[in-house]
């Protein structure tokens, strides 16, 4: 999948989640993990500011990148 189509795919999934949340505001969306695939994780990494403090798990952006694929 190319970078642009990858981003469109992630955006489409995000829009679908938002639509479901609007349709069922009283329902909690318990598990979104089935929407998150490697393309989703790559796009999330691309959007994350680099060189900041480690996450709550202590992992840096460089460590995350090394294990992304």
N, C-alpha and C positions, 0 to 999 in steps of 0.2 A: 504494500500500500504506500502511495507517495505521501509526502508531508501534507499537501493540501487536502487530498481525499481523507487522510487520517484525521485531520482537524475537523473536516466536515462530519465524519462519522462520530467523533466524540461530541461535537456540538449537537448533532441530531439526538444522540443518547441523552445529553443533558436537557435538551428541550422536552423530550419525552418524559423524563423524570419530573420536570417542572409542571408539565400538563397533568400528570397523575396527581401530583400534590395539590394542584388547584381544584381538580375534580373531586377529590376526597380530603378536604381539609381536616376532617375529624379523625381520619385514619393516620396512624403513624406508618411511615415507610420503614419497615424493620430491616430489610436486607437489600442493599443496593449493589452488593458485591458481584452479582451476576452481570451487571452492566460494565464492570471494570475489567477490561482485558489489557493486554500488553500495549495496544494502541492508546488506550486511555491513560495508562501509566506514563508512556512516553510524552504524551501531550501535557499531562500534569507536570512532569519534570521540566519540559520546555518552558512552561509558564511560570515556574518557580524562580524567584530572584536567587541568584547564585552568590556565594561568598558570605552568606549570613551565618548566624549562630546555628549550631546543630539542633536537630529536632528534639522532641521530648525523649526520644529513644537514644539520644546521643550521637546519632548518625549524621555525618556531614553530607553536603550535596555531592561532593566527589565520591564518597563511599557509596552513596545511593546510585550514582551513575555507573560505577564499576560493576554493580550487581543488577542493573536494570535489565539487561538482555538475558 
